[in-house]
Amino acid sequence: MIVLIVLLALGTVLVVYFIGIYNSLVALRESVRQCWANIDVLLKQRHDELPKLVETCKQYMQYEQETLEKVMRARTAVFAASAGGNVAAVGAAEQQLRGDIGRLFAVAENYPQLKTDESFKQLQARISGLEEAIADRRELYNDQVNINNTRIDQFPDVLIARRYGFSAKPLLEFAAPEKADVDVGALFRK
C-alpha cells in the first residue's frame, strides 16, 4: 500500500513538473511571437511614412530620382519579407533599406531648402524615432529567441520540446556595417 502511495505521489510530481515545463515553453514561444509582432508594427509604421518622405523630397531633389526609387524598392522588399514572416529575409531587406535611407538623408544635405522644410523635419524625426524603436525591439526579440533556443536544447526541456514541436527561432540580424542605428538626426545637427 505504501509503495502504491509513493508511486502515485511520484507520478503526480512528474506530471506537475511536465506541465510546468510545457507551460513555460508555451509562454516563451508566445513571447517570441509577441516580440516579432511588435517589430512588425513598427516596420509597418515606417512603411507608411516612407512614401510621404519620398514625396517631400521629390519637390526639392529633382536630380536624385534613383536614390528615391531605391528607398521605395527597399521599402517594398522589407514589407514583402515581413508579410511572409521570413526573419532572415527581413534582416537582409532591412539592411538594404537602412543603407538607402542613410544615403537619402546624406544626399538631402545638398538641398538646404529641403532641410528647412517643416514636413521634411517632422518625417525625419518620425523615421529616426521608428528606427530607434525597431533597434530596441530587435534587441528584445533576439533576447527572447536566445532564451527560447537555449531552453529547447536543455535537458529535460529538450524531451518535451521535441515531442511537442517546439522549435528554434531565427535571430533578426543585420550585417556588421548596418548594425549601427540609422541616426538621420545626426545629419542635420549643425
C-alpha positions in Angstrom: 0.0 0.0 0.0 2.8 2.4 0.9 4.6 1.6 -2.3 1.4 2.5 -4.3 1.1 5.8 -2.5 4.8 6.6 -3.1 4.4 5.7 -6.8 1.2 7.8 -7.1 2.9 10.8 -5.4 6.0 10.4 -7.6 3.8 10.2 -10.7 1.9 13.3 -9.6 5.1 15.2 -9.1 6.3 14.2 -12.5 3.1 15.2 -14.2 3.1 18.6 -12.4 6.8 19.0 -13.4 6.0 18.1 -17.0 3.0 20.6 -17.1 5.3 23.3 -15.7 7.9 22.8 -18.3 5.4 22.6 -21.1 3.6 25.8 -20.0 6.9 27.7 -19.7 7.9 26.6 -23.2 4.5 27.8 -24.5 4.9 31.1 -22.7 8.3 31.6 -24.2 7.1 30.7 -27.7 4.3 33.3 -27.3 6.8 35.8 -26.0 8.9 35.4 -29.2 5.8 35.8 -31.3 4.7 38.9 -29.4 8.2 40.4 -29.8 8.0 39.8 -33.5 4.6 41.3 -33.7 5.9 44.5 -32.0 8.7 44.7 -34.7 6.2 44.1 -37.4 4.0 47.0 -36.2 7.0 49.4 -36.3 8.0 48.2 -39.7 4.5 48.9 -41.0 4.5 52.3 -39.4 7.8 53.1 -41.1 6.5 51.6 -44.3 3.6 54.1 -44.2 6.0 57.1 -43.5 8.5 56.5 -46.3 6.2 57.4 -49.2 5.5 60.7 -47.5 9.2 61.3 -47.1 9.9 60.5 -50.8 7.1 62.8 -51.9 8.5 65.6 -49.8 12.0 65.0 -51.2 10.8 64.9 -54.8 9.8 68.5 -54.5 13.4 69.5 -54.0 15.5 66.7 -55.3 14.7 66.6 -59.0 18.0 65.1 -59.9 18.0 62.4 -57.3 15.3 60.1 -58.6 17.5 57.0 -58.4 18.0 57.5 -54.7 14.3 57.9 -54.1 13.5 54.9 -56.2 16.0 52.7 -54.2 14.3 53.7 -51.0 10.9 52.7 -52.3 12.2 49.4 -53.7 13.9 48.6 -50.4 10.7 49.6 -48.6 8.7 47.1 -50.7 11.2 44.4 -50.1 11.0 44.8 -46.3 7.2 44.8 -46.4 7.1 41.6 -48.5 9.6 39.8 -46.3 7.8 40.9 -43.2 4.4 39.7 -44.6 6.0 36.4 -45.4 7.3 36.0 -41.8 10.8 35.2 -43.0 13.1 36.7 -40.4 16.3 36.2 -42.4 14.7 37.9 -45.4 13.5 40.8 -43.2 17.1 41.2 -41.9 18.5 41.4 -45.4 15.9 43.7 -46.7 16.1 45.9 -43.6 19.9 46.1 -44.2 19.3 47.4 -47.7 16.6 49.9 -46.6 18.7 51.3 -43.8 21.5 51.9 -46.2 19.2 53.6 -48.7 17.6 55.8 -46.0 21.1 56.8 -44.9 22.1 57.7 -48.4 18.8 59.6 -48.9 19.5 61.8 -45.9 23.1 62.2 -46.9 22.0 63.5 -50.3 19.4 65.7 -48.6 22.4 67.6 -47.1 22.9 69.1 -50.6 19.4 70.7 -50.5 19.2 73.5 -47.9 15.6 74.3 -48.8 14.6 70.6 -48.1 16.4 70.6 -44.8 14.3 73.6 -43.6 11.0 72.2 -44.9 8.8 71.6 -41.8 7.2 68.5 -43.3 10.7 67.0 -44.0 11.9 67.8 -40.5 8.8 66.1 -39.0 9.2 63.0 -41.2 12.9 62.8 -40.5 12.2 62.9 -36.7 9.4 60.3 -37.0 11.5 57.9 -39.1 14.5 58.4 -36.8 12.3 57.6 -33.8 10.9 54.5 -35.6 14.5 53.4 -36.3 15.4 53.6 -32.7 12.3 51.7 -31.7 13.0 49.0 -34.2 16.5 48.6 -32.9 15.2 48.3 -29.3 12.5 45.8 -30.3 15.0 43.8 -32.3 17.2 43.5 -29.3 14.3 42.3 -27.2 13.2 39.9 -29.9 16.8 38.4 -30.2 17.0 38.1 -26.4 13.7 36.1 -26.3 14.9 34.0 -29.2 18.1 33.2 -27.4 16.3 32.2 -24.3 13.9 30.1 -26.4 16.6 28.4 -28.3 18.6 27.6 -25.2 15.6 26.2 -23.3 14.5 23.8 -26.0 18.1 22.4 -26.1 18.4 21.9 -22.4 17.6 18.7 -20.5 14.8 17.9 -19.6 13.1 20.6 -21.7 14.5 19.1 -24.9 12.4 16.0 -24.3 9.2 17.9 -24.1 10.3 20.4 -26.8 11.0 17.7 -29.4 7.9 15.7 -28.5 5.5 18.7 -28.9 7.1 20.5 -31.8 8.8 23.5 -30.1 11.5 24.7 -32.5 14.4 27.1 -32.6 13.6 30.6 -33.9 16.0 32.6 -36.1 17.6 35.8 -34.9 16.9 39.1 -36.6 20.4 40.1 -37.7 21.9 42.8 -39.9 25.3 42.8 -41.5 28.1 44.3 -39.4 28.2 47.7 -41.1 24.4 48.1 -40.7 24.2 47.2 -37.1 24.5 50.9 -36.1 21.2 52.5 -35.9 20.3 54.9 -38.7 20.8 58.3 -37.0 19.2 60.6 -39.5 19.1 63.3 -36.9 22.9 63.5 -36.8 22.9 64.6 -40.4 21.0 67.7 -39.6 22.5 68.7 -36.2 24.9 71.5 -37.1 
